[in-house]
Every structure is written in structure tokens, then in C-alpha cells.
């Protein structure tokens, strides 16, 4: 059960990071997409780092 939960959390964090990078590389970025991209990428990275700390 712990392995499935780990895979799910890591997968969701990677999806959030991917969407954030997609927003950052938007063809015509405005301020909203830029801030959303930075925020989503940061939240995904914080989630990965925070969850990896709890596994130690």
C-alpha cells in the first residue's frame, strides 16, 4: 500500500511540474500564465521534496 501511495504522489507532483513548465513555455505568455507556471512548478517541487523528506 505504501508503494502505491508513493507512486501516486510522485506521479501527481510530476504532472503538476509538467503543467507548470507548459505554462512557462506558453507561445504567448501573459502575466497570469507566467505566475501560474511559476507557482505550479514550485508547488510540485515542494511536494516532491517534502514527501521525500518524510520517507527518510
PDB file of N, H, CA, C and O in Angstrom:
ATOM      1  N   UNK A   1       0.819  -1.199   0.000  1.00  0.00           N
ATOM      2  CA  UNK A   1       0.000   0.000   0.000  1.00  0.00           C
ATOM      3  C   UNK A   1       0.862   1.262   0.000  1.00  0.00           C
ATOM      4  O   UNK A   1       0.555   2.245  -0.673  1.00  0.00           O
ATOM      5  N   UNK A   2       1.953   1.207   0.774  1.00  0.00           N
ATOM      6  H   UNK A   2       2.203   0.408   1.321  1.00  0.00           H
ATOM      7  CA  UNK A   2       2.844   2.364   0.825  1.00  0.00           C
ATOM      8  C   UNK A   2       3.489   2.622  -0.541  1.00  0.00           C
ATOM      9  O   UNK A   2       3.694   3.775  -0.919  1.00  0.00           O
ATOM     10  N   UNK A   3       3.808   1.563  -1.275  1.00  0.00           N
ATOM     11  H   UNK A   3       3.641   0.626  -0.968  1.00  0.00           H
ATOM     12  CA  UNK A   3       4.418   1.733  -2.590  1.00  0.00           C
ATOM     13  C   UNK A   3       3.465   2.377  -3.583  1.00  0.00           C
ATOM     14  O   UNK A   3       3.875   3.223  -4.378  1.00  0.00           O
ATOM     15  N   UNK A   4       2.195   1.985  -3.548  1.00  0.00           N
ATOM     16  H   UNK A   4       1.862   1.298  -2.903  1.00  0.00           H
ATOM     17  CA  UNK A   4       1.202   2.569  -4.457  1.00  0.00           C
ATOM     18  C   UNK A   4       0.996   4.041  -4.122  1.00  0.00           C
ATOM     19  O   UNK A   4       0.871   4.869  -5.024  1.00  0.00           O
ATOM     20  N   UNK A   5       0.959   4.372  -2.835  1.00  0.00           N
ATOM     21  H   UNK A   5       1.060   3.699  -2.102  1.00  0.00           H
ATOM     22  CA  UNK A   5       0.796   5.761  -2.423  1.00  0.00           C
ATOM     23  C   UNK A   5       1.988   6.608  -2.859  1.00  0.00           C
ATOM     24  O   UNK A   5       1.819   7.742  -3.308  1.00  0.00           O
ATOM     25  N   UNK A   6       3.187   6.058  -2.727  1.00  0.00           N
ATOM     26  H   UNK A   6       3.325   5.137  -2.362  1.00  0.00           H
ATOM     27  CA  UNK A   6       4.385   6.776  -3.148  1.00  0.00           C
ATOM     28  C   UNK A   6       4.355   7.041  -4.647  1.00  0.00           C
ATOM     29  O   UNK A   6       4.641   8.156  -5.085  1.00  0.00           O
ATOM     30  N   UNK A   7       4.015   6.035  -5.432  1.00  0.00           N
ATOM     31  H   UNK A   7       3.783   5.129  -5.076  1.00  0.00           H
ATOM     32  CA  UNK A   7       3.952   6.200  -6.881  1.00  0.00           C
ATOM     33  C   UNK A   7       2.908   7.241  -7.257  1.00  0.00           C
ATOM     34  O   UNK A   7       3.143   8.064  -8.141  1.00  0.00           O
ATOM     35  N   UNK A   8       1.756   7.212  -6.590  1.00  0.00           N
ATOM     36  H   UNK A   8       1.565   6.543  -5.872  1.00  0.00           H
ATOM     37  CA  UNK A   8       0.688   8.164  -6.888  1.00  0.00           C
ATOM     38  C   UNK A   8       1.105   9.599  -6.567  1.00  0.00           C
ATOM     39  O   UNK A   8       0.868  10.505  -7.366  1.00  0.00           O
ATOM     40  N   UNK A   9       1.721   9.810  -5.412  1.00  0.00           N
ATOM     41  H   UNK A   9       1.914   9.074  -4.764  1.00  0.00           H
ATOM     42  CA  UNK A   9       2.128  11.162  -5.023  1.00  0.00           C
ATOM     43  C   UNK A   9       3.223  11.685  -5.942  1.00  0.00           C
ATOM     44  O   UNK A   9       3.177  12.842  -6.358  1.00  0.00           O
ATOM     45  N   UNK A  10       4.209  10.849  -6.266  1.00  0.00           N
ATOM     46  H   UNK A  10       4.247   9.909  -5.929  1.00  0.00           H
ATOM     47  CA  UNK A  10       5.281  11.279  -7.166  1.00  0.00           C
ATOM     48  C   UNK A  10       4.726  11.568  -8.554  1.00  0.00           C
ATOM     49  O   UNK A  10       5.134  12.542  -9.186  1.00  0.00           O
ATOM     50  N   UNK A  11       3.806  10.745  -9.038  1.00  0.00           N
ATOM     51  H   UNK A  11       3.474   9.954  -8.525  1.00  0.00           H
ATOM     52  CA  UNK A  11       3.210  10.963 -10.351  1.00  0.00           C
ATOM     53  C   UNK A  11       2.435  12.283 -10.379  1.00  0.00           C
ATOM     54  O   UNK A  11       2.560  13.053 -11.331  1.00  0.00           O
ATOM     55  N   UNK A  12       1.641  12.545  -9.349  1.00  0.00           N
ATOM     56  H   UNK A  12       1.539  11.919  -8.576  1.00  0.00           H
ATOM     57  CA  UNK A  12       0.880  13.793  -9.313  1.00  0.00           C
ATOM     58  C   UNK A  12       1.797  15.009  -9.227  1.00  0.00           C
ATOM     59  O   UNK A  12       1.523  16.035  -9.850  1.00  0.00           O
ATOM     60  N   UNK A  13       2.876  14.907  -8.466  1.00  0.00           N
ATOM     61  H   UNK A  13       3.099  14.073  -7.960  1.00  0.00           H
ATOM     62  CA  UNK A  13       3.824  16.023  -8.383  1.00  0.00           C
ATOM     63  C   UNK A  13       4.486  16.268  -9.730  1.00  0.00           C
ATOM     64  O   UNK A  13       4.684  17.419 -10.118  1.00  0.00           O
ATOM     65  N   UNK A  14       4.830  15.207 -10.450  1.00  0.00           N
ATOM     66  H   UNK A  14       4.669  14.272 -10.135  1.00  0.00           H
ATOM     67  CA  UNK A  14       5.439  15.369 -11.772  1.00  0.00           C
ATOM     68  C   UNK A  14       4.448  15.956 -12.766  1.00  0.00           C
ATOM     69  O   UNK A  14       4.835  16.742 -13.630  1.00  0.00           O
ATOM     70  N   UNK A  15       3.180  15.589 -12.659  1.00  0.00           N
ATOM     71  H   UNK A  15       2.865  14.950 -11.957  1.00  0.00           H
ATOM     72  CA  UNK A  15       2.157  16.171 -13.527  1.00  0.00           C
ATOM     73  C   UNK A  15       2.030  17.668 -13.262  1.00  0.00           C
ATOM     74  O   UNK A  15       1.943  18.462 -14.198  1.00  0.00           O
ATOM     75  N   UNK A  16       2.020  18.053 -11.988  1.00  0.00           N
ATOM     76  H   UNK A  16       2.090  17.408 -11.227  1.00  0.00           H
ATOM     77  CA  UNK A  16       1.916  19.478 -11.647  1.00  0.00           C
ATOM     78  C   UNK A  16       3.131  20.241 -12.168  1.00  0.00           C
ATOM     79  O   UNK A  16       2.993  21.347 -12.690  1.00  0.00           O
ATOM     80  N   UNK A  17       4.320  19.655 -12.031  1.00  0.00           N
ATOM     81  H   UNK A  17       4.433  18.757 -11.607  1.00  0.00           H
ATOM     82  CA  UNK A  17       5.530  20.298 -12.552  1.00  0.00           C
ATOM     83  C   UNK A  17       5.446  20.417 -14.073  1.00  0.00           C
ATOM     84  O   UNK A  17       5.812  21.449 -14.634  1.00  0.00           O
ATOM     85  N   UNK A  18       4.966  19.367 -14.741  1.00  0.00           N
ATOM     86  H   UNK A  18       4.669  18.529 -14.285  1.00  0.00           H
ATOM     87  CA  UNK A  18       4.844  19.410 -16.200  1.00  0.00           C
ATOM     88  C   UNK A  18       3.872  20.472 -16.675  1.00  0.00           C
ATOM     89  O   UNK A  18       4.148  21.170 -17.650  1.00  0.00           O
ATOM     90  N   UNK A  19       2.750  20.603 -16.009  1.00  0.00           N
ATOM     91  H   UNK A  19       2.526  20.035 -15.216  1.00  0.00           H
ATOM     92  CA  UNK A  19       1.784  21.637 -16.388  1.00  0.00           C
ATOM     93  C   UNK A  19       2.373  23.017 -16.133  1.00  0.00           C
ATOM     94  O   UNK A  19       2.168  23.934 -16.927  1.00  0.00           O
ATOM     95  N   UNK A  20       3.099  23.172 -15.037  1.00  0.00           N
ATOM     96  H   UNK A  20       3.265  22.427 -14.391  1.00  0.00           H
ATOM     97  CA  UNK A  20       3.751  24.451 -14.756  1.00  0.00           C
ATOM     98  C   UNK A  20       4.767  24.824 -15.815  1.00  0.00           C
ATOM     99  O   UNK A  20       4.832  25.979 -16.234  1.00  0.00           O
ATOM    100  N   UNK A  21       5.562  23.857 -16.252  1.00  0.00           N
ATOM    101  H   UNK A  21       5.509  22.919 -15.911  1.00  0.00           H
ATOM    102  CA  UNK A  21       6.540  24.123 -17.309  1.00  0.00           C
ATOM    103  C   UNK A  21       5.825  24.428 -18.623  1.00  0.00           C
ATOM    104  O   UNK A  21       6.279  25.272 -19.396  1.00  0.00           O
ATOM    105  N   UNK A  22       4.708  23.744 -18.877  1.00  0.00           N
ATOM    106  H   UNK A  22       4.339  23.059 -18.249  1.00  0.00           H
ATOM    107  CA  UNK A  22       3.925  24.045 -20.078  1.00  0.00           C
ATOM    108  C   UNK A  22       3.437  25.493 -20.046  1.00  0.00           C
ATOM    109  O   UNK A  22       3.486  26.187 -21.062  1.00  0.00           O
ATOM    110  N   UNK A  23       2.968  25.949 -18.885  1.00  0.00           N
ATOM    111  H   UNK A  23       2.928  25.385 -18.060  1.00  0.00           H
ATOM    112  CA  UNK A  23       2.522  27.334 -18.766  1.00  0.00           C
ATOM    113  C   UNK A  23       3.679  28.304 -18.954  1.00  0.00           C
ATOM    114  O   UNK A  23       3.508  29.370 -19.544  1.00  0.00           O
ATOM    115  N   UNK A  24       4.862  27.936 -18.452  1.00  0.00           N
ATOM    116  H   UNK A  24       5.001  27.070 -17.973  1.00  0.00           H
ATOM    117  CA  UNK A  24       6.018  28.822 -18.608  1.00  0.00           C
ATOM    118  C   UNK A  24       6.455  28.918 -20.066  1.00  0.00           C
ATOM    119  O   UNK A  24       6.967  29.952 -20.494  1.00  0.00           O
ATOM    120  N   UNK A  25       6.257  27.846 -20.829  1.00  0.00           N
ATOM    121  H   UNK A  25       5.842  27.006 -20.481  1.00  0.00           H
ATOM    122  CA  UNK A  25       6.684  27.845 -22.227  1.00  0.00           C
ATOM    123  C   UNK A  25       5.528  28.126 -23.185  1.00  0.00           C
ATOM    124  O   UNK A  25       5.567  27.736 -24.351  1.00  0.00           O
ATOM    125  N   UNK A  26       4.522  28.793 -22.691  1.00  0.00           N
ATOM    126  H   UNK A  26       4.490  29.110 -21.743  1.00  0.00           H
ATOM    127  CA  UNK A  26       3.355  29.136 -23.489  1.00  0.00           C
ATOM    128  C   UNK A  26       3.778  30.023 -24.659  1.00  0.00           C
ATOM    129  O   UNK A  26       4.640  30.886 -24.493  1.00  0.00           O
ATOM    130  N   UNK A  27       3.180  29.822 -25.853  1.00  0.00           N
ATOM    131  H   UNK A  27       2.480  29.121 -25.988  1.00  0.00           H
ATOM    132  CA  UNK A  27       3.610  30.623 -27.020  1.00  0.00           C
ATOM    133  C   UNK A  27       3.409  32.126 -26.837  1.00  0.00           C
ATOM    134  O   UNK A  27       4.258  32.922 -27.237  1.00  0.00           O
ATOM    135  N   UNK A  28       2.292  32.508 -26.235  1.00  0.00           N
ATOM    136  H   UNK A  28       1.602  31.861 -25.910  1.00  0.00           H
ATOM    137  CA  UNK A  28       2.037  33.934 -25.986  1.00  0.00           C
ATOM    138  C   UNK A  28       1.749  34.125 -24.504  1.00  0.00           C
ATOM    139  O   UNK A  28       0.591  34.251 -24.107  1.00  0.00           O
ATOM    140  N   UNK A  29       2.797  34.147 -23.685  1.00  0.00           N
ATOM    141  H   UNK A  29       3.738  34.044 -24.007  1.00  0.00           H
ATOM    142  CA  UNK A  29       2.547  34.200 -22.233  1.00  0.00           C
ATOM    143  C   UNK A  29       2.104  35.595 -21.807  1.00  0.00           C
ATOM    144  O   UNK A  29       2.648  36.602 -22.261  1.00  0.00           O
ATOM    145  N   UNK A  30       1.124  35.635 -20.941  1.00  0.00           N
ATOM    146  H   UNK A  30       0.682  34.817 -20.572  1.00  0.00           H
ATOM    147  CA  UNK A  30       0.798  36.887 -20.274  1.00  0.00           C
ATOM    148  C   UNK A  30       1.169  36.727 -18.806  1.00  0.00           C
ATOM    149  O   UNK A  30       1.767  35.725 -18.415  1.00  0.00           O
ATOM    150  N   UNK A  31       0.817  37.705 -18.007  1.00  0.00           N
ATOM    151  H   UNK A  31       0.331  38.519 -18.324  1.00  0.00           H
ATOM    152  CA  UNK A  31       1.236  37.673 -16.616  1.00  0.00           C
ATOM    153  C   UNK A  31       0.587  36.523 -15.844  1.00  0.00           C
ATOM    154  O   UNK A  31       1.206  35.950 -14.949  1.00  0.00           O
ATOM    155  N   UNK A  32      -0.642  36.190 -16.183  1.00  0.00           N
ATOM    156  H   UNK A  32      -1.146  36.656 -16.910  1.00  0.00           H
ATOM    157  CA  UNK A  32      -1.350  35.130 -15.462  1.00  0.00           C
ATOM    158  C   UNK A  32      -0.696  33.770 -15.728  1.00  0.00           C
ATOM    159  O   UNK A  32      -0.452  33.009 -14.792  1.00  0.00           O
ATOM    160  N   UNK A  33      -0.410  33.461 -16.997  1.00  0.00           N
ATOM    161  H   UNK A  33      -0.608  34.080 -17.758  1.00  0.00           H
ATOM    162  CA  UNK A  33       0.203  32.164 -17.295  1.00  0.00           C
ATOM    163  C   UNK A  33       1.611  32.084 -16.726  1.00  0.00           C
ATOM    164  O   UNK A  33       2.036  31.012 -16.294  1.00  0.00           O
ATOM    165  N   UNK A  34       2.340  33.185 -16.714  1.00  0.00           N
ATOM    166  H   UNK A  34       1.995  34.056 -17.065  1.00  0.00           H
ATOM    167  CA  UNK A  34       3.697  33.164 -16.162  1.00  0.00           C
ATOM    168  C   UNK A  34       3.657  32.905 -14.658  1.00  0.00           C
ATOM    169  O   UNK A  34       4.401  32.065 -14.152  1.00  0.00           O
ATOM    170  N   UNK A  35       2.796  33.619 -13.947  1.00  0.00           N
ATOM    171  H   UNK A  35       2.191  34.302 -14.358  1.00  0.00           H
ATOM    172  CA  UNK A  35       2.702  33.427 -12.487  1.00  0.00           C
ATOM    173  C   UNK A  35       2.173  32.032 -12.168  1.00  0.00           C
ATOM    174  O   UNK A  35       2.640  31.392 -11.226  1.00  0.00           O
ATOM    175  N   UNK A  36       1.194  31.556 -12.954  1.00  0.00           N
ATOM    176  H   UNK A  36       0.815  32.076 -13.719  1.00  0.00           H
ATOM    177  CA  UNK A  36       0.658  30.208 -12.729  1.00  0.00           C
ATOM    178  C   UNK A  36       1.731  29.152 -12.967  1.00  0.00           C
ATOM    179  O   UNK A  36       1.830  28.186 -12.210  1.00  0.00           O
ATOM    180  N   UNK A  37       2.526  29.330 -14.004  1.00  0.00           N
ATOM    181  H   UNK A  37       2.446  30.115 -14.618  1.00  0.00           H
ATOM    182  CA  UNK A  37       3.605  28.378 -14.285  1.00  0.00           C
ATOM    183  C   UNK A  37       4.630  28.331 -13.180  1.00  0.00           C
ATOM    184  O   UNK A  37       5.064  27.256 -12.768  1.00  0.00           O
ATOM    185  N   UNK A  38       5.018  29.498 -12.701  1.00  0.00           N
ATOM    186  H   UNK A  38       4.665  30.372 -13.036  1.00  0.00           H
ATOM    187  CA  UNK A  38       5.998  29.537 -11.608  1.00  0.00           C
ATOM    188  C   UNK A  38       5.413  28.902 -10.351  1.00  0.00           C
ATOM    189  O   UNK A  38       6.085  28.132  -9.665  1.00  0.00           O
ATOM    190  N   UNK A  39       4.152  29.229 -10.054  1.00  0.00           N
ATOM    191  H   UNK A  39       3.605  29.854 -10.612  1.00  0.00           H
ATOM    192  CA  UNK A  39       3.524  28.690  -8.844  1.00  0.00           C
ATOM    193  C   UNK A  39       3.359  27.174  -8.917  1.00  0.00           C
ATOM    194  O   UNK A  39       3.659  26.468  -7.955  1.00  0.00           O
ATOM    195  N   UNK A  40       2.882  26.674 -10.061  1.00  0.00           N
ATOM    196  H   UNK A  40       2.639  27.248 -10.843  1.00  0.00           H
ATOM    197  CA  UNK A  40       2.661  25.224 -10.167  1.00  0.00           C
ATOM    198  C   UNK A  40       3.978  24.457 -10.143  1.00  0.00           C
ATOM    199  O   UNK A  40       4.065  23.392  -9.533  1.00  0.00           O
ATOM    200  N   UNK A  41       4.995  24.989 -10.800  1.00  0.00           N
ATOM    201  H   UNK A  41       4.924  25.854 -11.297  1.00  0.00           H
ATOM    202  CA  UNK A  41       6.296  24.321 -10.764  1.00  0.00           C
ATOM    203  C   UNK A  41       6.844  24.307  -9.345  1.00  0.00           C
ATOM    204  O   UNK A  41       7.380  23.295  -8.895  1.00  0.00           O
ATOM    205  N   UNK A  42       6.714  25.424  -8.639  1.00  0.00           N
ATOM    206  H   UNK A  42       6.279  26.247  -9.005  1.00  0.00           H
ATOM    207  CA  UNK A  42       7.193  25.488  -7.261  1.00  0.00           C
ATOM    208  C   UNK A  42       6.441  24.554  -6.335  1.00  0.00           C
ATOM    209  O   UNK A  42       7.046  23.901  -5.486  1.00  0.00           O
ATOM    210  N   UNK A  43       5.130  24.484  -6.490  1.00  0.00           N
ATOM    211  H   UNK A  43       4.638  25.015  -7.181  1.00  0.00           H
ATOM    212  CA  UNK A  43       4.325  23.592  -5.645  1.00  0.00           C
ATOM    213  C   UNK A  43       4.690  22.130  -5.913  1.00  0.00           C
ATOM    214  O   UNK A  43       4.791  21.332  -4.981  1.00  0.00           O
ATOM    215  N   UNK A  44       4.885  21.784  -7.175  1.00  0.00           N
ATOM    216  H   UNK A  44       4.803  22.432  -7.932  1.00  0.00           H
ATOM    217  CA  UNK A  44       5.279  20.406  -7.499  1.00  0.00           C
ATOM    218  C   UNK A  44       6.632  20.053  -6.920  1.00  0.00           C
ATOM    219  O   UNK A  44       6.811  18.964  -6.376  1.00  0.00           O
ATOM    220  N   UNK A  45       7.591  20.966  -7.031  1.00  0.00           N
ATOM    221  H   UNK A  45       7.446  21.852  -7.473  1.00  0.00           H
ATOM    222  CA  UNK A  45       8.919  20.705  -6.469  1.00  0.00           C
ATOM    223  C   UNK A  45       8.863  20.610  -4.950  1.00  0.00           C
ATOM    224  O   UNK A  45       9.504  19.745  -4.354  1.00  0.00           O
ATOM    225  N   UNK A  46       8.091  21.505  -4.323  1.00  0.00           N
ATOM    226  H   UNK A  46       7.570  22.208  -4.807  1.00  0.00           H
ATOM    227  CA  UNK A  46       7.955  21.434  -2.863  1.00  0.00           C
ATOM    228  C   UNK A  46       7.289  20.129  -2.433  1.00  0.00           C
ATOM    229  O   UNK A  46       7.657  19.550  -1.411  1.00  0.00           O
ATOM    230  N   UNK A  47       6.320  19.671  -3.204  1.00  0.00           N
ATOM    231  H   UNK A  47       6.022  20.142  -4.034  1.00  0.00           H
ATOM    232  CA  UNK A  47       5.676  18.402  -2.884  1.00  0.00           C
ATOM    233  C   UNK A  47       6.636  17.234  -2.975  1.00  0.00           C
ATOM    234  O   UNK A  47       6.648  16.363  -2.105  1.00  0.00           O
ATOM    235  N   UNK A  48       7.446  17.213  -4.032  1.00  0.00           N
ATOM    236  H   UNK A  48       7.436  17.921  -4.738  1.00  0.00           H
ATOM    237  CA  UNK A  48       8.422  16.125  -4.165  1.00  0.00           C
ATOM    238  C   UNK A  48       9.451  16.157  -3.037  1.00  0.00           C
ATOM    239  O   UNK A  48       9.767  15.123  -2.447  1.00  0.00           O
ATOM    240  N   UNK A  49       9.967  17.336  -2.743  1.00  0.00           N
ATOM    241  H   UNK A  49       9.711  18.176  -3.222  1.00  0.00           H
ATOM    242  CA  UNK A  49      10.980  17.449  -1.689  1.00  0.00           C
ATOM    243  C   UNK A  49      10.384  17.121  -0.321  1.00  0.00           C
ATOM    244  O   UNK A  49      10.999  16.412   0.477  1.00  0.00           O
ATOM    245  N   UNK A  50       9.181  17.641  -0.056  1.00  0.00           N
ATOM    246  H   UNK A  50       8.682  18.217  -0.704  1.00  0.00           H
ATOM    247  CA  UNK A  50       8.545  17.372   1.226  1.00  0.00           C
ATOM    248  C   UNK A  50       8.222  15.907   1.425  1.00  0.00           C
ATOM    249  O   UNK A  50       8.414  15.368   2.515  1.00  0.00           O
ATOM    250  N   UNK A  51       7.738  15.266   0.390  1.00  0.00           N
ATOM    251  H   UNK A  51       7.582  15.704  -0.496  1.00  0.00           H
ATOM    252  CA  UNK A  51       7.412  13.843   0.531  1.00  0.00           C
ATOM    253  C   UNK A  51       8.669  12.991   0.642  1.00  0.00           C
ATOM    254  O   UNK A  51       8.679  11.992   1.361  1.00  0.00           O
ATOM    255  N   UNK A  52       9.732  13.378  -0.065  1.00  0.00           N
ATOM    256  H   UNK A  52       9.724  14.190  -0.649  1.00  0.00           H
ATOM    257  CA  UNK A  52      10.969  12.602   0.062  1.00  0.00           C
ATOM    258  C   UNK A  52      11.585  12.768   1.444  1.00  0.00           C
ATOM    259  O   UNK A  52      12.235  11.850   1.944  1.00  0.00           O
ATOM    260  N   UNK A  53      11.387  13.938   2.074  1.00  0.00           N
ATOM    261  H   UNK A  53      10.859  14.684   1.668  1.00  0.00           H
ATOM    262  CA  UNK A  53      11.876  14.120   3.449  1.00  0.00           C
ATOM    263  C   UNK A  53      11.092  13.242   4.420  1.00  0.00           C
ATOM    264  O   UNK A  53      11.662  12.693   5.362  1.00  0.00           O
ATOM    265  N   UNK A  54       9.782  13.108   4.192  1.00  0.00           N
ATOM    266  H   UNK A  54       9.318  13.554   3.426  1.00  0.00           H
ATOM    267  CA  UNK A  54       9.003  12.268   5.102  1.00  0.00           C
ATOM    268  C   UNK A  54       9.347  10.787   4.952  1.00  0.00           C
ATOM    269  O   UNK A  54       9.108  10.005   5.872  1.00  0.00           O
ATOM    270  N   UNK A  55       9.899  10.394   3.819  1.00  0.00           N
ATOM    271  H   UNK A  55      10.094  11.028   3.071  1.00  0.00           H
ATOM    272  CA  UNK A  55      10.283   8.985   3.641  1.00  0.00           C
ATOM    273  C   UNK A  55      11.603   8.644   4.322  1.00  0.00           C
ATOM    274  O   UNK A  55      11.917   7.468   4.503  1.00  0.00           O
ATOM    275  N   UNK A  56      12.384   9.660   4.702  1.00  0.00           N
ATOM    276  H   UNK A  56      12.130  10.616   4.554  1.00  0.00           H
ATOM    277  CA  UNK A  56      13.684   9.392   5.345  1.00  0.00           C
ATOM    278  C   UNK A  56      13.525   8.865   6.751  1.00  0.00           C
ATOM    279  O   UNK A  56      14.519   8.592   7.423  1.00  0.00           O
TER     280      UNK A  56
END
